[in-house]
């Protein structure tokens, strides 16, 4: 590598280390500096006129330590707009489990910025003034829309002095600065090849560093798109009141309650959806936040709280340890054999003969060989991890007893399903793979596990899971019981909600 390449590589490394330190601070301090009060009131009057999306952000801050906009906030906003007459809801005659959102000619005159965004999204998806559950499911809002929505909700909370920014966004964006030279260098390399139609001067090292820089820039932008706030004293009082309302609604609203109901009940249901007390409506009006990691409400440990769920992107995830170790060993051997072949090609005299027959052929081959050399580091490093993790997990197991809080279908992708199934030793009967998360009430951050749909326990079940520590391979799931009591009878409305 040239001196300039070394400098750019050092700056890129500094950028990643800088970002890693900031993320570590967020994980160890930023999400744990605000706990729930010793007691939550049994019931409470609505503390203010904030919308359900803002109430959602406040109760997440009270239970999870840092205020973040929950993924249920958009669906809750749709139900709240229906309660206020901006839209109306009706059952879909073509889908027993679906709903139709009926748009009026004019929206409500008193809309917050995030509510206007939701109404605009519905209008963009409407056909003849109607939006169905299937339409929303097939046409999810994009990443940029969710970024703007989360920031709009956070701005409303800050405007009312309910929350304040937990971090300086200039510091969050700072790691992007030392990564810019590598990104610009890579762009320059590509532009030079396109304009000159020649590989002269092309550096594979520069392209690799550029890819690392662009990956960091994307990560920084994702961090900026997910605002993190802390509760003010006023916000904390409001959050405690909304948490009491959540507890009351969770007892009074049945699981199968429909948003096609009276205005009063819709207002109560909007708050229940926003604060995680009612999940069924989220699937009837599926506006799904693609943010990763996921944040989910959990009642494990006897107190409602928000936990963060990760789907680990590690080689061999969920795989059987002996199989994973064998695959890793094969990857190491294969990469070393391929490296020796590449070295032989690089030193071969035939390249000189080819260069005499085809001008500039050596330059193309040099670039290709350099690219292959970089690529061969991937199976080598991944193979080392697979061997170590597979060998360790072959002899070590752990167990966790807790509440199942999340079960969702794994997005296997084309060509990926058979590989995952082979490593995990699952799905031979055609059963789909799902991600299961079990909360023992002791950890704010959880990782999901891969199991087949046939063996997956339902949400709300109490289970004991034996799993491996590194790969997360589930050896067994033993049911213990089922948590929760049936909803109390009575009117599931909250007439004291402000208009």
Secondary structure, DSSP 8 states (H G I E B T S, - for coil): --HHHHHHHHHHHHHHHHHHHHHHHIIIIITSS----S---S-----SS--HHHHHHHHHHHHHSSB---TTHHHHHHHHHHHTTSEEEEE-TT-TT-EEEEE-SS--SS--HHHHHHHHHHHHH-BTTEEEHHHHHHS---HHHHHHHHHHHHHHHHHTTSEEESS-HHHHHHHHHHHHHHHHHHHHHHHHHHHH-S-TT--HHHHHHHHHHHHHHHHHHHHHTS--EEE-HHHHHHHHHHHHHHHHHHHHS-TT--SSS-HHHHHHHHHHHHTTS--HHHHHS------SSEEEEE-GGGS-EEEEEE----TTTT--HHHHHHHHHHHHHHHHHHHHHHHHHHH-THHHHHHHHSTTHHHHHHHHHHHHHHHHHHHHHHHHHHHHHHHHHTT--EEEEEEEEEEEE----TTTHHHHHHHHT--TTS--EEEEEEE-SS-SEEE-EEEETTT---TTEEEEEEE-TTT--EEEEEEEEE-------S----TTS--
